[in-house]
């Protein structure tokens, strides 16, 4: 799958000096690369009984919805506060500098359901951990946590100890 790296644009000094940003919008623009990415998730999780796929705002939505379609399951969006129209549950978590909060509908996860969490990138793992915790707090079972791109040098998997983590593309720095 490393051949997909050619479709990831590297942008130095974004969003601030010293950061190398891995832009997956160029992967999305290529139909075959996007298809291969979704199929990689389907191969990784297709044999498991997945009841629903959760995607994190914003780019995680793109992949999670496509994976849900491919697996024949529903899709649950996790959004920033105030974006969902019904009663929500929320989780605040720590970032490198400060904190952030995410929400999902309070009735989104059926107790006992097997949930696949999909996002575009794992860096420190804080976002994915917060979402996995929300899934569990709603009575769901996290069947797997999948990412298009993993920044291994930030050791995000440590935040997800106890979960099966899958990433398609891995970057060593």
C-alpha positions as CSV (number, residue, x, y, z in Angstrom):
1,X,0.0,0.0,0.0
2,X,3.0,2.3,0.2
3,X,2.4,3.1,-3.5
4,X,-0.5,5.3,-2.2
5,X,2.1,7.6,-0.6
6,X,2.6,9.2,-4.0
7,X,-0.9,10.6,-3.7
8,X,-0.2,12.3,-0.3
9,X,1.1,15.9,-0.7
10,X,3.7,17.0,1.9
11,X,3.4,20.6,2.9
12,X,6.3,22.0,5.0
13,X,5.6,24.6,7.7
14,X,1.9,24.1,7.8
15,X,0.0,25.0,10.0
16,X,3.0,26.5,11.6
17,X,6.8,26.5,11.1
18,X,8.5,23.2,11.7
19,X,5.5,21.1,11.0
20,X,5.3,18.8,7.9
21,X,1.7,18.4,7.0
22,X,0.5,15.3,5.1
23,X,-2.3,16.4,2.9
24,X,-4.7,13.6,1.9
25,X,-6.9,15.7,-0.3
26,X,-4.7,14.8,-3.3
27,X,-5.3,11.1,-2.5
28,X,-9.1,11.8,-2.5
29,X,-8.8,13.6,-5.9
30,X,-7.6,10.4,-7.5
31,X,-10.4,7.9,-7.9
32,X,-8.3,4.8,-8.0
33,X,-6.2,5.9,-5.0
34,X,-9.4,6.6,-3.0
35,X,-10.9,3.3,-4.1
36,X,-7.7,1.4,-3.0
37,X,-7.8,3.1,0.4
38,X,-11.4,2.1,1.0
39,X,-10.7,-1.4,-0.2
40,X,-7.8,-1.7,2.2
41,X,-10.2,-1.0,5.1
42,X,-12.7,-3.5,3.7
43,X,-10.0,-6.2,3.5
44,X,-8.9,-5.4,7.1
45,X,-12.4,-5.5,8.6
46,X,-14.6,-7.3,6.0
47,X,-14.4,-10.6,7.8
48,X,-15.4,-9.2,11.2
49,X,-19.0,-8.5,12.1
50,X,-19.1,-4.7,12.1
51,X,-22.4,-3.2,13.0
52,X,-21.6,0.4,12.3
53,X,-18.7,2.7,11.4
54,X,-17.9,5.9,13.3
55,X,-16.1,8.8,11.6
56,X,-14.5,11.9,13.1
57,X,-15.1,15.3,11.7
58,X,-14.0,16.4,9.2
59,X,-11.8,14.3,6.9
60,X,-12.6,11.1,8.9
61,X,-16.2,11.4,7.6
62,X,-15.1,10.9,4.0
63,X,-13.3,7.6,4.6
64,X,-15.7,6.3,7.3
65,X,-18.8,6.8,5.2
66,X,-17.2,5.1,2.2
67,X,-16.0,2.2,4.4
68,X,-19.5,1.9,6.0
69,X,-21.0,1.7,2.5
70,X,-18.5,-0.9,1.4
71,X,-19.1,-3.0,4.5
72,X,-22.9,-2.6,4.3
73,X,-23.2,-0.9,7.7
74,X,-24.5,2.4,9.0
75,X,-22.3,5.5,9.6
76,X,-22.2,7.6,12.8
77,X,-20.7,11.1,12.6
78,X,-18.7,12.5,15.6
79,X,-18.6,16.2,15.4
80,X,-17.5,19.4,17.2
81,X,-19.9,20.8,19.8
82,X,-23.1,22.3,18.6
83,X,-23.2,20.7,15.2
84,X,-25.6,17.8,15.9
85,X,-29.3,18.5,16.1
86,X,-30.4,16.0,18.8
87,X,-29.4,15.2,22.3
88,X,-25.6,14.4,22.5
89,X,-22.9,12.9,24.6
90,X,-19.6,14.6,24.7
91,X,-16.0,14.0,25.5
92,X,-13.3,16.6,26.3
93,X,-9.7,15.5,25.8
94,X,-6.3,17.0,26.0
95,X,-4.3,18.1,23.0
96,X,-0.6,19.0,23.0
97,X,-1.5,22.6,23.7
98,X,-5.0,22.9,25.3
99,X,-8.1,20.7,24.9
100,X,-10.9,19.9,22.5
101,X,-14.4,18.4,22.7
102,X,-16.3,16.1,20.4
103,X,-20.0,15.0,20.4
104,X,-22.1,12.2,19.0
105,X,-25.8,11.6,19.2
106,X,-26.8,10.0,22.6
107,X,-28.7,7.3,20.8
108,X,-26.2,6.5,18.1
109,X,-24.5,3.5,19.6
110,X,-26.7,0.5,20.4
111,X,-25.4,-1.4,23.4
112,X,-23.4,-4.4,22.4
113,X,-22.8,-3.3,18.9
114,X,-19.4,-3.8,17.2
115,X,-18.1,-0.4,16.1
116,X,-15.3,0.4,13.7
117,X,-13.7,3.8,14.3
118,X,-12.2,5.3,11.2
119,X,-10.2,8.6,10.9
120,X,-7.8,10.0,8.4
121,X,-4.7,10.5,10.5
122,X,-3.4,9.3,13.9
123,X,-0.8,11.6,15.4
124,X,-0.8,11.6,19.2
125,X,-4.0,9.4,19.4
126,X,-5.9,11.7,21.7
127,X,-8.8,12.2,19.4
128,X,-9.3,8.5,18.6
129,X,-9.0,7.7,22.3
130,X,-11.7,10.2,23.2
131,X,-14.0,8.7,20.5
132,X,-13.3,5.1,21.5
133,X,-14.1,6.1,25.1
134,X,-17.4,7.6,24.0
135,X,-18.3,4.4,22.1
136,X,-17.6,2.3,25.1
137,X,-19.5,4.6,27.5
138,X,-22.5,4.2,25.2
139,X,-22.2,0.4,25.5
140,X,-20.5,-0.3,22.2
141,X,-17.6,-2.6,21.6
142,X,-14.7,-1.0,19.6
143,X,-14.0,-3.7,17.0
144,X,-11.1,-1.7,15.6
145,X,-9.6,1.7,15.1
146,X,-8.4,2.4,11.5
147,X,-6.5,5.3,9.9
148,X,-5.4,6.2,6.4
149,X,-2.2,7.7,7.7
150,X,-0.1,7.1,10.8
151,X,2.6,9.4,12.1
152,X,4.5,6.7,13.9
153,X,7.1,9.2,15.4
154,X,4.3,10.7,17.6
155,X,3.5,7.3,19.2
156,X,-0.3,7.7,18.9
157,X,-0.8,3.9,19.3
158,X,0.2,4.3,23.0
159,X,-3.0,6.2,23.6
160,X,-4.9,3.3,22.1
161,X,-3.5,0.5,24.1
162,X,-6.0,-2.3,24.3
163,X,-7.5,-1.6,20.9
164,X,-6.8,-3.2,17.5
165,X,-5.2,-0.4,15.5
166,X,-4.8,-0.5,11.7
167,X,-3.2,2.1,9.5
168,X,-2.7,2.0,5.7
169,X,0.2,4.4,5.4
170,X,3.0,4.9,8.0
171,X,5.4,7.8,8.2
172,X,8.6,7.6,10.3
173,X,9.2,11.4,10.3
